[in-house]
Amino acid sequence: MQIKLHIKKGDNVMVIAGNSKGQQGKVLLVDIAKKSAIVEGINLVSKHTKPNSKNPKGGIIKKESSIHVSNLMLIDSSGKPTRIGRKLDEKTNKSVRYSKKSGEVIK
């Protein structure tokens, strides 16, 4: 059985805890096994790299690091962070995510 998380790739999220608290970004990657996600422009770390074909000089680069999904909150269409619920869609008989704040279905 696969665990379902409240965020998916492409969602807009807000960080609710940690050093990046209050920042918003787009989810680039979700790791279900680690229950973590990489968010664009958030939780940047400095990584030392050796010279290679991509970066011939090498040096220090800034890169996004993963952040636990419990520290992320989805932003709904109104632009405010909201909790997520799941309900069965009557038309398709599939589970859909909905905003607990506004009640609207999240695509």
Residue, then its C-alpha position, 0 to 999 in steps of 0.5 A: m500500500q502506498i502512503k498518500l501525502h497531502i502535497k504533490k509535485g507542482d503544488n504551491v506550498m508555504v513553509i510553516a516551521g523551520n528556518s524558511k518559515g513563511q516562504q512560499g514556493k512550488v514543489l519540484l519533487v516529492d519523496i514518498a519514502k522519506k516523506s519529504a519534498i524539494v521546494e523551489g528556492i526554499n531550504l537552500v544549502s551550500k554545496h562544494t563541487k569539484p570541477n566538471s563539464k557542467n561547472p568547469k571551475g567548480g566551487i560553491i553552489k546553492k542548491e535546494s534541500s529536502i524539507h519534511v512534508s509536515n513543515l509544508m502547508l498547501i496554498d489554495s486558489s485564494g492564496k491562503p494556506t489551508r489544511i487538506g481533506r479527502k473525499l469521494d467524488e460522486k461523478t468519478n468515484k475517485s478520492v479527491r483533495y479539497s481545501k478545509k478552509s474554502g471547501e473547494v476541490i484542489k486540482 
